[in-house]
Amino acid sequence: MGKSSSGKDTIYKRLLEQKEILFHTLVLYTTRPIRAGETDGVEYHFTDEAGFEKLQREGKIIEDRTYHTVQGMWRYFTVAGDEIFEERKNYLMIGTLESYEKVRRYFGNDRMIPVFIDLDDGERLKRALDRERAQDVPQYEEMCRRFLADVQDFSEEKIAAAGIGRRFINIDLDRCLAEILEYIKGKCGAAVPCAEAEK
């Protein structure tokens, strides 16, 4: 988890590719439009409001968040599927502080390891602008809304209340990834089995 444009998606993909710990994906759902370079089922499962309501009626939604954006209402939510309950697997997911706390309550404190990605606000804003410029139809107003919303969503008080002690600064991607892997391995045994990938 981390503020927008802190590098969560890139780190998520690189963690899935590494060979030290075998991670399985727990991909969130969203009703927001797919962005250039994204693939359904990789960054998110992309659906619509009707899809959200159907899953809600079926009792499959673990947690959900709603954002009133300049492009309308977007939902992000975690869905319980059969694979989520396999005890001997390590799952990797992207979320917010709010989603982390709700998923942690669902599964239990002893089964979650928080990984908080941090980055200087100036660098995040530069990366956000570069990413938005690459879109077919840039949404600069929405980019600014997200950036400002992060001030509230990731306030120091909320970070502390969520029990986040360790932060990973994503200036040097390779170094950041190495630190995250060492941290997760150090937490293994206390929280998750950390099954190793096949050599």
C-alpha positions in Angstrom: 0.0 0.0 0.0 1.0 3.6 -0.4 0.0 6.9 -2.0 -0.8 7.2 -5.7 2.3 7.0 -8.0 4.5 5.7 -5.2 5.3 2.6 -7.4 2.9 0.1 -5.9 1.9 -1.5 -9.3 5.5 -1.9 -10.4 6.6 -3.3 -7.0 3.7 -5.7 -7.0 4.6 -7.1 -10.5 8.3 -7.4 -9.6 7.5 -9.3 -6.4 5.4 -11.7 -8.4 8.3 -12.3 -10.7 11.0 -12.9 -8.1 12.0 -16.5 -7.1 12.7 -16.3 -3.3 9.1 -16.5 -2.1 6.2 -18.0 -4.0 3.4 -15.4 -4.1 -0.2 -15.9 -5.4 -2.3 -13.0 -6.6 -5.3 -11.6 -4.8 -6.5 -9.2 -7.4 -8.9 -6.5 -6.3 -12.0 -5.4 -8.3 -12.8 -1.9 -9.5 -15.5 -0.1 -11.4 -13.1 2.5 -12.7 -12.2 2.5 -16.4 -9.1 0.5 -17.4 -6.0 2.6 -18.1 -3.6 2.3 -21.0 -1.1 -0.5 -20.2 -3.4 -2.3 -17.7 -4.7 -5.8 -18.2 -8.0 -7.1 -16.8 -7.2 -9.6 -14.1 -3.7 -8.4 -13.5 -3.8 -4.9 -11.9 -7.5 -5.3 -11.2 -10.6 -7.2 -12.2 -12.5 -4.5 -14.1 -16.3 -4.6 -13.7 -19.3 -2.2 -13.5 -21.8 -1.1 -10.9 -24.1 -4.1 -11.8 -21.2 -6.5 -11.2 -20.5 -4.9 -7.8 -24.1 -5.2 -6.8 -24.3 -8.9 -7.9 -21.2 -9.8 -5.8 -22.6 -7.9 -2.9 -25.9 -9.8 -3.1 -24.0 -13.0 -3.1 -22.2 -12.0 0.1 -18.7 -12.2 -1.5 -17.4 -8.7 -0.8 -14.9 -8.6 2.0 -14.4 -4.8 1.9 -15.2 -2.0 -0.5 -14.4 1.7 -0.9 -16.2 4.3 -2.9 -14.5 7.4 -4.4 -16.4 10.3 -6.0 -14.1 11.3 -8.8 -14.3 13.9 -11.4 -15.3 11.1 -13.8 -18.1 9.7 -11.5 -18.2 7.2 -8.7 -15.5 4.5 -8.7 -15.5 1.5 -6.4 -12.6 -0.7 -5.3 -13.3 -3.9 -3.5 -12.0 -7.3 -2.3 -13.9 -10.4 -3.2 -13.7 -13.7 -1.4 -13.1 -16.6 -3.8 -12.3 -20.2 -3.1 -8.5 -19.7 -3.6 -8.4 -17.0 -0.9 -8.8 -19.7 1.8 -5.9 -21.9 0.9 -4.0 -21.8 4.2 -0.5 -22.8 2.8 -0.3 -20.1 0.2 1.1 -16.6 0.3 -1.1 -13.9 -1.3 0.0 -10.6 -2.5 -2.5 -7.7 -3.0 -2.5 -4.0 -3.6 -4.7 -1.8 -1.4 -5.1 1.3 0.8 -4.8 1.7 4.5 -8.6 1.4 4.7 -8.6 -1.8 2.7 -5.7 -3.2 4.7 -7.5 -2.7 8.0 -10.7 -4.3 6.7 -9.0 -7.3 5.2 -6.9 -7.7 8.3 -10.0 -7.8 10.4 -11.5 -10.4 8.1 -8.5 -12.8 8.1 -6.9 -11.9 11.4 -3.9 -9.8 12.5 -1.6 -12.8 12.6 -2.1 -13.5 8.9 -1.2 -10.2 7.4 2.1 -8.5 6.7 1.8 -4.8 5.7 4.2 -3.4 3.1 4.0 0.4 3.0 5.6 2.1 0.0 6.6 5.7 0.5 8.1 8.4 -1.7 8.7 12.1 -1.6 5.5 14.0 -2.7 7.4 16.0 -5.4 8.7 12.8 -7.0 5.2 11.2 -6.8 3.7 14.2 -8.5 6.2 14.1 -11.3 5.6 10.3 -11.8 1.8 10.9 -11.7 2.1 13.6 -14.4 4.3 11.4 -16.6 1.8 8.5 -16.3 -1.2 10.7 -17.1 0.5 12.2 -20.1 0.8 8.6 -21.5 -2.9 8.0 -21.4 -5.0 8.3 -24.6 -7.2 10.9 -22.8 -5.3 12.4 -19.9 -7.4 13.2 -16.8 -5.3 15.8 -15.0 -8.1 17.0 -12.8 -8.6 13.4 -11.5 -4.9 13.1 -11.0 -4.9 16.2 -8.8 -7.9 15.0 -6.9 -6.2 11.7 -6.1 -3.0 13.4 -5.1 -4.8 15.7 -2.7 -7.0 12.9 -1.3 -3.9 11.0 -0.3 -3.1 13.7 2.2 -6.2 12.7 4.1 -6.2 8.9 3.3 -2.6 8.4 4.3 -2.3 11.0 7.1 0.4 10.2 9.8 -2.4 9.6 12.3 -4.0 7.0 10.1 -0.7 5.3 9.3 0.0 5.0 13.0 -3.5 3.8 13.8 -3.1 1.0 11.3 0.0 -0.2 13.1 2.3 0.6 10.2 5.8 0.8 11.6 8.1 0.1 8.6 8.2 2.1 5.4 9.9 1.3 2.2 11.2 4.3 0.2 10.9 3.7 -3.5 13.7 5.9 -4.9 15.9 2.9 -6.0 13.5 0.2 -7.2 15.9 -2.7 -6.9 17.0 -1.7 -3.4 13.4 -1.2 -2.3 12.5 -4.7 -3.6 15.4 -6.3 -1.8 14.4 -4.6 1.5 10.8 -5.7 1.1 11.8 -9.3 0.5 14.0 -9.4 3.5 11.3 -7.8 5.6 8.7 -10.4 4.5 11.1 -13.3 5.1 11.8 -12.0 8.5 8.1 -11.9 9.3 7.5 -15.5 8.0 6.6 -18.0 10.6 4.9 -15.4 12.7 2.3 -14.6 10.2 2.4 -16.7 7.0 4.2 -19.9 5.8 6.3 -18.0 3.2 6.5 -21.1 0.9 9.6 -20.9 -1.2 9.4 -20.9 -4.9 10.9 -23.9 -6.7 14.6 -23.5 -7.4 
